[in-house]
Amino acid sequence: MLKAKIHRFRSSLQERRIRVTTALVIGLLLAVGVGTLQAHAQAVLSNKLLRLHVVADSNEREDQHLKLLVRDAVLACPISRVPTIEEMRKVEMAARSCLRAHGSSEKIQVSYTRMYFDTREYPGFSLPAGYYQALRVVIGEGKGKNWWCVVYPALCTDLAKGEEELTKEELALIRKDGKKFLVRFKIFEAISGLTHKILE
């Protein structure tokens, strides 16, 4: 009788372990599947965007204020999805002129690069974590807090006009109009962040 009870208990315990293991495996496969789809969607999206990254000289109030003034000067410049040398030269000139007009002699470095961004929320939209092409404007030593958004299409300055450059699928990915946004971005950010750390 006792042996029978022990046997049933062990069988029940084993069944529970199998169910838990199965659930964990299914959950992992779903997470990887969602992450893979999200990675593909982010990669397609990143090929259509140009992000602007303005880095202040320091975190002093004056330097942070100058950063925003430079940002405005840069946003006033026409910039293509892949900036030409002439466009980058004009961005550098606009940024330098802005600094000089406000009494700063700090140097300006402008570059076109590919860099990693965490998930970022902006008014009306958000972008998943991942690698994006960026127009980087570094003021002075570039040791201060930075500002970034999307300069092409102009999602940060003219959201409605900027959205015209994106497909319905891409808009569905970046718009914050449902709980699915939070879930899919959080899952992808965890996977993307882990991959980024491994590749560093």
C-alpha positions as a printed Julia matrix, in Angstrom:
200×3 Matrix{Float64}:
  0.0    0.0     0.0
  2.76   2.42    0.99
  4.81   1.47   -2.08
  1.8    2.18   -4.28
  1.38   5.67   -2.72
  5.07   6.44   -3.14
  4.89   5.28   -6.75
  1.85   7.49   -7.44
  3.54  10.45   -5.76
  6.69   9.98   -7.85
  4.66   9.61  -11.02
  2.7   12.77  -10.22
  5.91  14.67   -9.47
  7.48  13.48  -12.7
  4.41  14.53  -14.7
  4.55  18.0   -13.15
  8.23  18.32  -14.0
  7.51  17.32  -17.59
  4.7   19.91  -17.83
  6.87  22.66  -16.36
  9.8   21.78  -18.65
  7.51  21.67  -21.68
  6.02  25.06  -20.77
  9.49  26.56  -20.34
 10.68  25.18  -23.69
  7.56  26.48  -25.47
  7.98  29.88  -23.8
 11.62  30.05  -24.83
 10.81  29.09  -28.43
  8.07  31.73  -28.57
 10.41  34.38  -27.15
 13.11  33.49  -29.68
 10.54  33.48  -32.48
  9.16  36.87  -31.48
 12.69  38.19  -31.06
 13.7   36.95  -34.5
 10.67  38.57  -36.16
 11.27  41.77  -34.2
 14.96  41.77  -35.18
 14.03  41.46  -38.84
 11.43  44.24  -38.56
 13.92  46.49  -36.73
 16.6   45.82  -39.36
 14.22  46.73  -42.19
 13.11  49.84  -40.32
 16.66  50.93  -39.5
 17.52  50.92  -43.21
 14.93  53.66  -43.77
 15.85  55.91  -40.85
 18.64  58.32  -40.02
 18.93  59.17  -36.34
 20.43  62.42  -35.1
 22.75  62.21  -32.1
 23.93  65.48  -30.57
 26.44  65.16  -27.71
 27.13  68.07  -25.34
 30.62  69.09  -24.22
 29.67  68.53  -20.56
 26.69  68.39  -18.23
 27.08  72.01  -17.16
 23.85  73.97  -17.67
 25.4   76.25  -20.29
 26.78  73.32  -22.3
 23.44  71.52  -22.18
 21.71  74.68  -23.39
 24.23  74.99  -26.23
 23.53  71.38  -27.17
 19.86  72.21  -27.75
 20.72  75.3   -29.76
 23.04  73.22  -31.95
 20.3   70.6   -32.3
 17.9   73.26  -33.61
 20.52  74.56  -36.04
 21.17  71.04  -37.36
 17.46  70.24  -37.69
 17.1   73.31  -39.9
 19.53  71.77  -42.41
 18.18  69.59  -45.24
 19.55  66.07  -44.67
 19.12  62.97  -46.85
 18.7   59.4   -45.65
 22.39  58.92  -46.46
 23.97  62.35  -45.93
 26.21  63.62  -48.69
 29.59  65.18  -47.94
 28.09  68.56  -48.81
 25.17  68.06  -46.4
 27.52  67.04  -43.61
 29.69  70.09  -44.3
 26.63  72.33  -44.04
 25.61  70.64  -40.78
 29.09  71.26  -39.38
 29.02  74.89  -40.51
 25.55  75.44  -39.03
 26.59  73.89  -35.72
 29.83  75.89  -35.57
 28.06  79.14  -36.5
 25.5   78.48  -33.77
 28.24  78.03  -31.16
 30.13  81.14  -32.29
 26.93  83.21  -32.23
 26.52  82.24  -28.59
 30.1   82.95  -27.59
 31.47  79.41  -27.65
 34.73  78.42  -29.34
 34.25  74.67  -28.83
 35.12  72.4   -31.73
 32.47  70.45  -33.65
 32.84  66.91  -34.99
 30.26  65.59  -37.45
 30.22  61.94  -38.52
 27.96  59.44  -40.22
 28.1   56.15  -38.35
 26.23  53.04  -37.34
 25.57  52.73  -33.63
 23.47  50.88  -31.08
 20.43  52.56  -29.51
 18.27  51.33  -26.63
 14.47  51.4   -27.01
 13.47  55.05  -27.08
 10.09  56.69  -26.66
  9.25  59.91  -28.42
  6.02  61.92  -28.6
  3.68  59.78  -30.71
  6.07  56.96  -31.53
  8.85  54.76  -30.24
 11.75  52.86  -31.77
 12.97  49.38  -30.85
 16.5   48.8   -29.63
 19.07  47.96  -32.26
 21.67  49.32  -34.63
 20.81  52.41  -36.68
 22.63  54.77  -39.0
 23.21  58.04  -37.2
 24.4   61.54  -37.92
 26.58  62.29  -34.88
 27.34  65.84  -33.85
 29.83  66.03  -30.97
 30.46  69.34  -29.24
 33.87  69.87  -27.63
 34.93  66.86  -25.55
 31.53  65.19  -25.99
 31.33  64.16  -22.33
 27.87  65.52  -21.58
 24.36  64.13  -21.87
 23.17  63.71  -25.41
 20.01  64.28  -27.43
 18.77  62.05  -30.21
 15.81  61.58  -32.46
 15.03  60.79  -36.1
 16.18  63.35  -38.63
 15.12  61.32  -41.69
 12.26  60.99  -42.16
 11.44  64.02  -39.99
  9.58  62.1   -37.28
 10.74  64.46  -34.53
  9.94  67.74  -36.23
  6.99  66.82  -38.47
  5.55  63.46  -37.42
  2.71  63.44  -39.98
  5.05  64.23  -42.87
  7.69  61.82  -41.63
  5.2   58.97  -41.42
  4.51  59.34  -45.14
  7.91  57.74  -45.78
  7.02  54.56  -43.87
  4.82  51.58  -44.75
  1.76  50.55  -42.74
  3.74  47.67  -41.22
  6.55  50.0   -40.15
  4.11  52.49  -38.69
  2.41  49.68  -36.76
  5.81  48.79  -35.32
  6.62  52.25  -34.0
  3.21  53.61  -32.96
  2.29  53.33  -29.31
 -1.39  52.53  -29.73
 -1.69  49.26  -27.82
 -0.24  46.95  -25.2
  1.39  44.77  -27.88
  3.92  47.54  -28.38
  5.2   47.26  -24.82
  5.37  43.47  -24.85
  7.13  43.03  -28.16
  9.63  45.82  -27.53
 10.52  44.55  -24.05
 11.12  41.02  -25.33
 13.17  42.25  -28.26
 15.14  44.71  -26.14
 16.18  41.91  -23.77
 17.37  39.71  -26.66
 18.94  42.61  -28.56
 20.68  43.91  -25.45
 22.16  40.49  -24.73
 23.39  40.17  -28.31
 24.9   43.66  -28.16
 26.8   42.84  -24.97
 28.14  39.61  -26.46
 29.34  41.44  -29.58
 31.01  44.27  -27.65
